[in-house]
Amino acid sequence: MNTIKLIATDIDDTLLDSRKRISARAKAAVREADRRGIRFCLASGRAPQAMGFLMEELGVNMALGCYSGALTFLDGQKVGSHALPFDHFRAILHLLEGFSCSTFIYGTNDWYSQTADQWYWKECKIVHYDGIVIDFNTLLKEHETAGIPLYKLVIMQEDPNILQQIEDALRGLGLGLMIFKSSPFFIEVNPMNIDKGTTINDVASHWDIDIADTLAIGNYYNDIGMLKAAGTSIAMANSPQAVKSCASRTSIQDMDHEGFALEMERILD
């Protein structure tokens, strides 16, 4: 059996429970693993600022895999950067004009919305910092002119039927986009061939760790890339069956019953 040298973990409904908390038991397990020399990476669809406070709460220095693989930081430096082309943003936004939905765009340090609607305020609460309300045509023009990359687009819609129609339409664009649901109400759009598997590969390469000695743990469709990429993978008990089928095993418990902590303790044992 390979020795685990790097653990990449999803955040929401994996490391965090349904109330967005990290249990004391999970914190203790992460700190003990770090003490034994196991590296960690948070792998999420979130922006860097929405992850740094979690690293501080855990008390462990780790890589931050942001935007589902599009941007990865370690010690404040980029170790992976994969931007979405500006013409792809424009094609997607033009398509979305035909649908009822809300949309966010994410840059290196900020996230953007065209309106301060219910989704905007919900995101502010979750990520612990406010987004910037701006017209997206202006945003794209300013960033393209200045050569500043934008990484990811997220679409929100409460009606699952409309959300599926949007997903089908996006795939019909033929742009080779990485399109996946990160919750029943969210679609994430990433550059071609970029997902959380990119994160674990970028971090393992930076630390010169064999991919066979990595472990990934997650719970939803946007985690499938890293579950398949890692040497060993764990799907949380609260995962959809399609996600469980991509992992080496399923956790003993779900996110609200110490599922993450129990799996970390199992690795340490």
C-alpha positions as CSV (number, residue, x, y, z in Angstrom):
1,M,0.0,0.0,0.0
2,N,1.3,3.5,-0.9
3,T,2.1,5.9,1.9
4,I,-0.2,9.0,1.8
5,K,2.0,12.1,1.5
6,L,-0.7,14.6,0.2
7,I,-4.4,14.9,1.1
8,A,-6.6,17.1,-1.1
9,T,-10.0,17.8,0.5
10,D,-13.2,19.4,-0.7
11,I,-14.6,22.0,1.7
12,D,-18.4,22.2,1.7
13,D,-20.2,19.0,2.9
14,T,-16.8,17.3,3.2
15,L,-14.5,19.2,5.6
16,L,-17.4,21.4,6.7
17,D,-20.6,20.0,8.0
18,S,-24.1,21.2,6.8
19,R,-23.8,24.2,9.2
20,K,-20.5,25.2,7.6
21,R,-18.4,24.2,10.7
22,I,-15.2,22.2,11.1
23,S,-15.5,19.9,14.0
24,A,-12.9,19.9,16.8
25,R,-12.1,16.2,16.0
26,A,-11.5,17.1,12.3
27,K,-9.1,19.9,13.3
28,A,-7.2,17.6,15.6
29,A,-6.8,14.9,12.9
30,V,-5.6,17.5,10.3
31,R,-3.0,18.9,12.8
32,E,-1.8,15.4,13.7
33,A,-1.4,14.5,10.0
34,D,0.5,17.7,9.4
35,R,2.8,16.9,12.4
36,R,3.6,13.6,10.8
37,G,4.6,15.2,7.5
38,I,1.5,14.7,5.4
39,R,0.8,17.7,3.2
40,F,-2.7,19.2,2.7
41,C,-4.5,21.0,0.0
42,L,-8.0,22.6,0.2
43,A,-9.7,22.0,-3.2
44,S,-12.8,24.1,-3.8
45,G,-14.7,26.1,-6.2
46,R,-14.2,29.1,-3.8
47,A,-11.9,32.1,-4.3
48,P,-8.6,32.4,-2.3
49,Q,-10.0,34.8,0.2
50,A,-12.9,32.4,0.9
51,M,-10.4,29.7,1.9
52,G,-7.6,31.4,3.8
53,F,-9.7,31.8,6.9
54,L,-10.3,28.0,6.9
55,M,-6.6,27.4,6.7
56,E,-6.1,29.7,9.7
57,E,-8.8,27.9,11.6
58,L,-7.2,24.6,11.0
59,G,-3.8,26.0,12.1
60,V,-1.9,24.2,9.3
61,N,-0.1,25.7,6.2
62,M,-1.5,24.2,3.1
63,A,-2.1,24.7,-0.6
64,L,-5.3,26.5,-1.7
65,G,-6.8,24.9,-4.8
66,C,-9.3,27.5,-5.9
67,Y,-12.0,27.7,-8.6
68,S,-12.2,23.9,-9.0
69,G,-8.6,23.7,-10.3
70,A,-8.2,26.9,-12.3
71,L,-6.0,28.7,-9.7
72,T,-3.8,27.2,-7.0
73,F,-1.8,29.1,-4.3
74,L,0.9,28.0,-1.9
75,D,2.4,30.5,0.5
76,G,0.8,33.4,-1.4
77,Q,2.4,32.3,-4.8
78,K,0.6,30.8,-7.8
79,V,1.6,27.2,-8.4
80,G,-1.2,26.7,-11.0
81,S,-3.0,29.3,-13.2
82,H,-5.5,28.3,-15.9
83,A,-7.7,31.2,-17.1
84,L,-10.9,31.0,-19.1
85,P,-10.5,32.8,-22.4
86,F,-12.3,36.1,-22.7
87,D,-14.1,35.1,-25.9
88,H,-15.5,32.0,-24.0
89,F,-16.8,34.3,-21.3
90,R,-18.6,36.4,-24.0
91,A,-20.1,33.4,-25.7
92,I,-21.4,32.0,-22.4
93,L,-22.9,35.3,-21.3
94,H,-24.6,35.8,-24.7
95,L,-26.1,32.3,-24.3
96,L,-27.3,33.0,-20.8
97,E,-29.3,36.1,-22.0
98,G,-32.0,33.5,-23.0
99,F,-32.3,32.1,-19.5
100,S,-33.5,33.2,-16.1
101,C,-30.5,32.8,-13.9
102,S,-27.8,34.7,-11.8
103,T,-24.1,34.6,-12.6
104,F,-20.8,35.2,-10.9
105,I,-17.4,35.7,-12.4
106,Y,-14.2,35.1,-10.4
107,G,-10.8,36.7,-10.8
108,T,-7.6,36.3,-8.9
109,N,-8.6,38.2,-5.8
110,D,-12.2,39.2,-6.4
111,W,-15.6,37.9,-7.5
112,Y,-18.1,39.8,-9.5
113,S,-21.9,40.0,-10.0
114,Q,-24.1,42.2,-12.2
115,T,-26.7,42.6,-9.5
116,A,-26.8,42.5,-5.7
117,D,-29.6,39.8,-5.6
118,Q,-30.4,37.0,-3.2
119,W,-27.6,34.9,-4.6
120,Y,-25.1,37.7,-4.2
121,W,-25.9,38.2,-0.5
122,K,-25.9,34.5,0.2
123,E,-22.4,34.2,-1.4
124,C,-21.2,37.2,0.7
125,K,-22.2,35.4,3.9
126,I,-20.6,32.1,2.8
127,V,-17.3,33.4,1.7
128,H,-16.9,36.1,4.4
129,Y,-16.3,39.0,2.0
130,D,-18.3,41.1,-0.5
131,G,-18.2,40.8,-4.2
132,I,-18.0,43.7,-6.7
133,V,-21.2,44.6,-8.5
134,I,-20.3,45.6,-12.1
135,D,-21.6,45.3,-15.7
136,F,-19.9,42.2,-17.1
137,N,-19.2,43.8,-20.5
138,T,-17.3,46.5,-18.7
139,L,-15.5,43.9,-16.5
140,L,-14.4,41.8,-19.5
141,K,-13.2,44.8,-21.4
142,E,-11.2,46.2,-18.5
143,H,-9.5,42.9,-17.6
144,E,-8.7,41.9,-21.2
145,T,-7.2,45.4,-21.9
146,A,-5.1,45.1,-18.8
147,G,-4.1,41.5,-19.4
148,I,-5.6,40.4,-16.1
149,P,-7.0,36.9,-16.1
150,L,-10.5,35.8,-15.1
151,Y,-10.9,32.1,-14.1
152,K,-14.4,30.8,-13.6
153,L,-18.1,31.5,-14.1
154,V,-20.8,30.2,-11.9
155,I,-24.5,30.0,-12.7
156,M,-27.3,29.9,-10.1
157,Q,-30.9,28.8,-10.7
158,E,-33.3,27.2,-8.2
159,D,-35.3,25.3,-10.8
160,P,-33.5,22.1,-11.6
161,N,-35.2,21.8,-15.0
162,I,-34.0,25.2,-16.1
163,L,-30.5,24.5,-14.7
164,Q,-30.4,21.3,-16.8
165,Q,-31.5,23.3,-19.9
166,I,-28.6,25.7,-19.2
167,E,-26.1,22.9,-18.8
168,D,-27.2,21.3,-22.1
169,A,-27.0,24.6,-23.9
170,L,-23.5,25.3,-22.6
171,R,-22.4,21.9,-23.8
172,G,-23.9,22.7,-27.2
173,L,-21.5,25.7,-27.6
174,G,-18.7,23.3,-28.5
175,L,-16.0,25.2,-26.6
176,G,-14.6,22.2,-24.8
177,L,-15.6,23.8,-21.4
178,M,-15.5,21.9,-18.2
179,I,-19.1,22.1,-17.0
180,F,-20.3,20.5,-13.7
181,K,-22.8,21.0,-10.9
182,S,-21.2,21.9,-7.6
183,S,-24.6,21.8,-5.8
184,P,-28.2,21.1,-6.9
185,F,-28.5,24.9,-7.8
186,F,-25.1,25.8,-9.1
187,I,-23.3,25.1,-12.4
188,E,-19.6,25.9,-12.6
189,V,-17.8,26.6,-15.9
190,N,-14.0,26.1,-16.1
191,P,-11.5,26.2,-18.9
192,M,-11.0,23.1,-21.1
193,N,-9.7,20.1,-19.2
194,I,-9.4,22.0,-15.9
195,D,-11.0,20.5,-12.8
196,K,-10.0,19.6,-9.2
197,G,-7.8,16.9,-10.7
198,T,-5.7,19.7,-12.0
199,T,-5.3,21.0,-8.5
200,I,-4.0,17.8,-7.0
201,N,-1.6,17.3,-10.0
202,D,-0.3,20.9,-9.7
203,V,0.3,20.6,-6.0
204,A,1.8,17.1,-6.2
205,S,4.2,18.3,-8.9
206,H,5.2,21.4,-6.9
207,W,6.0,19.3,-3.8
208,D,7.6,16.5,-5.9
209,I,5.1,13.9,-4.6
210,D,4.2,10.9,-6.7
211,I,0.5,11.0,-7.6
212,A,0.2,7.4,-6.3
213,D,0.9,8.8,-2.8
214,T,-2.0,11.2,-2.9
215,L,-5.5,11.0,-1.4
216,A,-8.6,13.0,-2.4
217,I,-11.8,13.3,-0.4
218,G,-15.0,14.9,-1.7
219,N,-18.7,14.7,-2.0
220,Y,-20.1,16.1,-5.3
221,Y,-19.8,16.1,-9.1
222,N,-17.2,18.8,-9.2
223,D,-14.9,16.5,-7.1
224,I,-14.9,13.7,-9.6
225,G,-11.8,14.9,-11.4
226,M,-9.6,14.8,-8.2
227,L,-11.2,11.5,-7.0
228,K,-10.1,10.0,-10.3
229,A,-6.7,11.7,-10.4
230,A,-5.6,10.7,-6.8
231,G,-3.8,7.5,-5.9
232,T,-6.5,6.8,-3.3
233,S,-9.9,8.5,-3.1
234,I,-12.8,8.7,-0.7
235,A,-16.4,9.8,-1.5
236,M,-18.3,11.1,1.5
237,A,-21.3,9.0,2.6
238,N,-23.5,12.0,1.7
239,S,-22.3,11.8,-2.0
240,P,-24.6,11.0,-4.9
241,Q,-24.1,7.4,-6.1
242,A,-22.4,8.6,-9.4
243,V,-19.7,10.3,-7.2
244,K,-19.2,7.2,-5.0
245,S,-18.7,5.0,-8.0
246,C,-15.6,7.2,-8.9
247,A,-13.9,6.7,-5.6
248,S,-11.8,4.0,-4.0
249,R,-14.2,3.8,-1.1
250,T,-17.0,5.6,0.7
251,S,-16.6,7.2,4.1
252,I,-18.0,5.5,7.1
253,Q,-20.2,8.5,8.1
254,D,-21.5,11.6,6.4
255,M,-20.4,15.2,6.9
256,D,-22.7,15.7,10.0
257,H,-21.4,12.6,11.8
258,E,-17.6,13.1,11.7
259,G,-17.2,11.5,8.3
260,F,-14.1,13.5,7.5
261,A,-12.5,13.1,10.9
262,L,-13.0,9.4,10.9
263,E,-11.3,9.0,7.5
264,M,-8.4,11.1,8.6
265,E,-8.0,9.0,11.7
266,R,-8.2,5.8,9.6
267,I,-5.3,7.1,7.5
268,L,-3.3,8.0,10.6
269,D,-3.9,4.5,12.1
